[in-house]
Amino acid sequence: MKLKALCIAVSLLTLPGVASAQGALDALGKAAGSAGKSAVEKRVNSKLLEEGRQNQCSFKTGTAQLDAGCEAKLKKLANALINAKKQLVAAGVKSYKFEVSGHTDSSGDAAKNKTLSEQRAETIVKELVARGIPRSEIIAVGYGSEKPLVKPDDTAAKKAKNRRYELQVRL
């Protein structure tokens, strides 16, 4: 009986150590998983940014209506998102959103530019959804002229670079 009590006492003393060791292992696993997800996120975002820059569609001036000739570009963008999704799933990422962000140059009213950039981003989202991207996986955000690529945008060429949309994934 004394031996049984001794065994129980020893096991009770060692359980907290086992529990804290398990907690440390869990924390290490989560950190490794986060680092892996971060690497996947960077890789996917780099590719999406590149695809977005190569496949910019033009809009009619002051509107969210696409100019003609964007079909092939939109198909490439949709394929880029499909490939990104495959990479995320393969890496074990279950919770993500693709973001289409709209941007304008600094000409005109800032509030109108922000609204226009949101409308243009939403136009791209609708086109991507029409090409098979689930609406629940993609959002539109308008930044107006808040995040320019080129400062100052004081020439037609610089303004054109700032009028864009970008794609990225958010984990």
C-alpha positions in Angstrom: 0.0 0.0 0.0 2.9 2.4 0.8 4.5 1.6 -2.5 1.2 2.4 -4.4 0.9 5.8 -2.5 4.5 6.5 -3.3 3.9 5.9 -7.0 0.9 8.1 -7.0 2.8 10.9 -5.2 5.7 10.7 -7.6 3.4 10.7 -10.7 1.6 13.7 -9.3 4.8 15.6 -8.9 6.0 14.8 -12.4 2.7 15.7 -14.2 3.2 19.5 -14.1 6.7 19.0 -15.6 5.2 16.8 -18.3 2.4 19.3 -18.9 4.8 22.3 -19.1 7.1 20.3 -21.5 4.1 19.5 -23.6 3.1 23.2 -23.5 6.6 24.1 -24.7 6.5 21.6 -27.5 3.1 23.0 -28.5 4.5 26.5 -28.5 7.4 25.4 -30.6 5.1 23.7 -33.1 2.9 26.8 -33.3 6.0 29.0 -33.8 7.3 26.7 -36.6 3.8 26.7 -38.2 3.7 30.5 -38.0 7.1 30.8 -39.6 6.1 28.4 -42.3 2.8 30.3 -42.9 4.7 33.6 -43.0 7.1 32.2 -45.6 4.2 30.9 -47.7 2.4 34.3 -47.3 5.5 36.2 -48.5 6.0 33.9 -51.5 2.3 34.0 -52.5 2.1 37.8 -52.1 5.3 38.3 -54.1 3.8 36.3 -57.0 0.4 38.0 -56.7 2.0 41.4 -56.7 4.0 40.5 -59.8 0.9 39.1 -61.6 -1.1 42.2 -60.7 1.5 44.5 -62.1 1.9 42.5 -65.3 -1.9 42.3 -65.9 -3.3 45.7 -65.2 -6.6 46.5 -66.9 -7.4 50.1 -67.7 -10.6 51.8 -66.7 -12.5 54.5 -68.5 -11.5 57.9 -67.1 -13.2 58.7 -63.8 -15.3 55.5 -63.8 -15.1 51.9 -62.6 -15.9 50.6 -66.1 -13.2 48.5 -67.6 -11.8 49.4 -71.0 -12.0 46.8 -73.7 -9.3 44.1 -74.0 -8.9 42.9 -70.5 -10.2 39.4 -70.9 -6.8 37.7 -71.1 -5.4 39.7 -68.2 -8.4 38.9 -66.0 -8.0 35.2 -66.8 -4.3 35.3 -65.8 -5.2 37.1 -62.5 -7.8 34.4 -61.7 -5.3 31.7 -62.5 -2.8 33.4 -60.2 -5.3 33.3 -57.3 -6.2 29.7 -58.0 -2.5 28.8 -57.9 -2.0 30.8 -54.7 -4.9 29.0 -53.1 -3.3 25.6 -53.9 -0.1 26.8 -52.2 -1.9 28.0 -49.2 -3.9 24.7 -48.8 -0.7 22.6 -49.3 0.9 24.6 -46.5 -2.0 23.9 -44.2 -3.4 27.5 -44.2 -7.1 27.3 -43.7 -8.0 30.9 -43.0 -7.2 33.6 -45.6 -8.7 36.3 -47.7 -7.5 37.5 -51.1 -7.5 41.3 -51.2 -7.9 43.4 -54.3 -6.8 46.9 -53.5 -7.6 49.9 -55.7 -5.3 52.9 -55.9 -5.5 56.3 -57.7 -3.1 59.2 -58.5 -3.3 62.3 -56.4 -5.3 64.4 -58.9 -8.7 65.6 -57.8 -10.6 65.2 -54.6 -9.2 62.7 -52.1 -12.7 61.5 -51.0 -13.8 60.9 -54.6 -10.5 59.1 -55.4 -11.0 56.8 -52.4 -14.6 56.0 -53.5 -13.4 55.5 -57.1 -10.6 53.2 -56.0 -13.1 51.1 -54.0 -15.4 50.9 -57.0 -12.5 49.8 -59.3 -11.3 47.2 -56.8 -14.9 45.9 -56.6 -15.1 45.7 -60.4 -12.0 43.5 -60.4 -13.4 41.3 -57.6 -16.6 40.8 -59.6 -14.6 39.8 -62.7 -12.5 37.3 -60.7 -15.6 35.8 -59.1 -17.1 35.4 -62.6 -13.9 33.4 -63.4 -14.3 31.0 -60.5 -12.9 32.7 -57.4 -15.4 32.2 -54.5 -16.8 35.5 -53.3 -16.2 34.4 -49.7 -12.4 34.3 -50.3 -11.9 37.8 -51.8 -12.5 41.3 -50.7 -12.2 44.8 -52.3 -10.4 47.7 -50.6 -10.0 51.2 -51.9 -7.0 53.3 -50.8 -7.4 56.3 -53.1 -4.0 58.1 -53.3 -2.9 57.0 -49.8 -0.3 54.4 -51.0 1.5 55.8 -54.1 4.2 53.8 -55.8 5.8 57.0 -57.1 6.1 60.3 -55.2 5.5 63.0 -56.3 3.1 62.0 -59.1 3.7 65.2 -61.0 3.9 63.8 -64.5 1.5 61.7 -66.7 3.8 58.7 -66.5 4.0 58.9 -62.7 0.3 59.3 -62.3 -0.3 56.3 -64.5 1.9 54.1 -62.2 -0.1 55.1 -59.2 -3.5 54.3 -60.9 -3.5 50.6 -60.3 -4.9 47.6 -58.4 -2.9 45.1 -56.4 -3.6 41.5 -55.3 -2.4 40.0 -52.0 -3.4 37.4 -49.5 -4.2 38.1 -45.8 -3.8 35.3 -43.3 
